[in-house]
Amino acid sequence: VYAVALHDDLLVSGSHDKTAKLWSLSARAVTATLAEHTNAVYGVAVSDAAIATGSDDCTARLWSREGGASRHTLKHPSWVRGVAMAGDVLVTACFDKIVRTFSVASGQLTRELSGHTKIVGCVALSGSMVLSGDWDKTVKVWALTGEASAECVATLEGHSEPVCGVVAGAGWVASQSAPSPNYPGAGELIVWRPLTAEDRAAIAAEKERLDALAEAARERA
């Protein structure tokens, strides 16, 4: 199992066996199997309206919450390793370095977000904010600014290994890097939040203190 997503009583899991399974938590049983992908399913998402899956068969698919045949097949140039969904917006992470958004209702491509330098392995969606994690060890924050436009508003740097997971909360985001025996900082979880006015004042005060120390050292020399 490579991915799971939960919404109310419905759990969706994506697997190496090329399927996604729907589970009822209350019944503790499988209620449906989604079996149209032709390669491993690495990404799953579920909302009030639909289920989304992303696969190494270079497609994302949209399904009914009850299962059955897929509603839309969304072709990509390379592997799709992450999906996120809210309202009528589906976001996909693709190995071709591009983040894409689609309409859940129609399956139409609405945006292509360029700026990553390596593989995009994960995405998250919160309101009009999209997060994307890259194998170049960064996280990008995008604002969906219109019906078909978006802007990269921040690039978060700090991981020592490729970013393999992102999540957004109220006033914070978190990212996880892939584990590696060669780097002590790999496999870490970093929580990020916007700077407050107090943060900026503290940074300015610390900079002033360090500048004063440097000036005193130069005078003594």
Buried (B, 14 or more C-beta within 10 A) or exposed (E): EBBBBEBEEBBBBBBEEBBBBBBEEEEEEEBBEBBBBEBBBBBBBBBEBBBBBBBBBBBBBBBBBEBEEBBBEBEBEBBBBBBBBBBBBBBBBBBBBBBBBBBBBEBEBBBEBEBBEEBBBBBBBBEBBBBBBBBBBBBBBBBBEEEEEBEBEBEBEBBBBBBBBBBBEEEEBBBBBBEEEEBEEBBBEBEBEEEEEEEEEEEEEEEEEEEEEEEEEEEEE
